[in-house]
Amino acid sequence: MALDAVLAVAHHLAVFTLVSILAIEWALLRPGLTEAQLRFVGRLDGLYGASAGVVLVIGILRLALGAKGWSFYAGNPFFWLKIAAFALIGLSSIPPTIALVKWRKAAPGDADIAGARRWLNLQLLLLPLLLLGAALMARGIGH
């Protein structure tokens, strides 16, 4: 039971870290970025990817070692909603990451930044769907 609690807390902290980094990246990625700000956003984006990896690893550990076990999650459609939302958020993080890498060589224009922000907006719009799946799943709804 103690391991389950530790994994739950670690999972929540990792998710809060992920969302915080996304919010900061969204707030900073605006037209008129200086070169230093752009480098900082690029480092944040790397942390964002790393935190997503931590969320995934801890989530898998919860499936394998947590008190509820795989059977609690496997048949629950809200678990799969959560996983699908996480996957879509991950996929929609790829274009801004590619853009940030390209911008190391050539400064972005306002249209480039606006394009990357659209992907960040999509990620932020998908978050409530992930949270809905998590909340319903955790309460055994759909099981």
C-alpha positions, 0 to 999 in steps of 0.5 A: 500500500505504501508503494502505491501511495508513493507511485501515486504522489510521484505520478501526480508531481510528474503530471503537475511538472509537465503541465507547468512546463507547458504553461510556461512555454505557452506564455513565453512563446510569443512574437518578439522573442529574443535569442536568449528567450528562444534558447530558454524556451528550447530548454523548457521544451526538452524538459517538457519531453523528459517530464512526459517520459517520467509521467509515462514510466511512473504510469507504467509502474503504477499499472504493474506495481500499484494496488489496483492492478492491470485488470482495473485499468484494462477494461475501463474505457476512461483509462483508454480515453486518458491514454489517447489524450496523453498520446495526442498531446504527445503527438501534438508536441512534435511540431513545436519541438521540430520548430524550436530545433530549426530556430536554433539556426534561423530566427523564426518569424511571427507566422512561425511562432503563431504556428507553433503556438497553435500546437501548444493551444491544442495540447492545452485544449486536450488536457481537460479530456485527459483529466476527465478520463483520469478522474472518472477512471480513478473512481471506478466509473466505466469499470 
